[in-house]
């Protein structure tokens, strides 16, 4: 698989929608994840990320302007022991609850499908990072309609054992802007990740479309100890 320029992938797409990146730092010592949200409507843009325990949640920036919270207010990141769950919707809770009852990542997602936002039928994208005793693996999932047909859900899971240092994978909801919005196609994109968390956050935020970007979350997790550092950037401050 070709190693793509993350900067170019973001800069060339005015509306990738919501995106998840998971990988490993070049020094091999830390697991990396990032999640961003974008918006075209006032309701979607009226959001910020806030810390919520070991994870984060979305929150209305101006509660008086909140219209429909059903698909925009959720916990994108939750932590279950040595597992970090990252998703673009309330399936974060579905995965958390399923894995807390000894179900696998894939089994937990069997209870969900794409979002009911016709005509887009936005894919549900999810990721999980597992660090234990110095070992690290991760998986990513996409649940999408069959070319816009809501009668059929296509389910894809991609698992990465002992990921190579300096590499990661990027998945997002939409191929590009449009009406309806075209769902992501293919495997998660192979990209590089740096050792410096702040530099990575700045690269992501700088190259997301200025008009449509809303919030960004980045976390680096020490694989040996499980400790982490995070950064949140909100357009609405």
KAJOLIN-V474653 format. One record per backbone hydrogen bond with DSSP energy under -1.0 kcal/mol. CO is the residue of the C=O (numbers start at 0). NH is the residue of the N-H. Records with the same first field share a line. If there is no record, write none. Layout:
CO: NH / NH
//
This chain:
4: 8
5: 9
6: 10
7: 11
9: 12
15: 173
17: 172
18: 35
19: 170
20: 33
21: 168
22: 31
23: 165
24: 27
28: 222
29: 24
30: 220
31: 22
32: 218
33: 20
34: 216
35: 18
36: 213 / 214
40: 44
41: 45
44: 46
47: 58
49: 56
51: 54
54: 51
56: 49
58: 47
61: 64
62: 65
68: 72
73: 57
75: 86
76: 55
77: 84
79: 82
81: 130
82: 79
83: 128
84: 77
85: 126
88: 91
90: 94
91: 95
92: 96
93: 97
94: 98
95: 99
97: 100 / 102
98: 101
103: 107
104: 108
106: 109
107: 110
108: 111
114: 116
116: 119
121: 114
123: 142
124: 87
125: 140
126: 85
127: 138
128: 83
129: 136
131: 134
134: 131
136: 129
137: 159
138: 127
139: 157
140: 125
141: 155
142: 123
143: 153
144: 146
145: 148
148: 145 / 151
151: 145
153: 143
155: 141
157: 139
159: 137
163: 166
165: 192
166: 23
167: 190
168: 21
169: 188
170: 19
172: 183
181: 174
188: 169
189: 3
190: 167
195: 199
196: 200
197: 201
198: 202
199: 203
200: 204
201: 205
202: 206
203: 207
208: 212
211: 38
213: 234
214: 36
215: 232
216: 34
217: 230
218: 32
219: 228
220: 30
221: 225
226: 221
228: 219
230: 217
232: 215
//
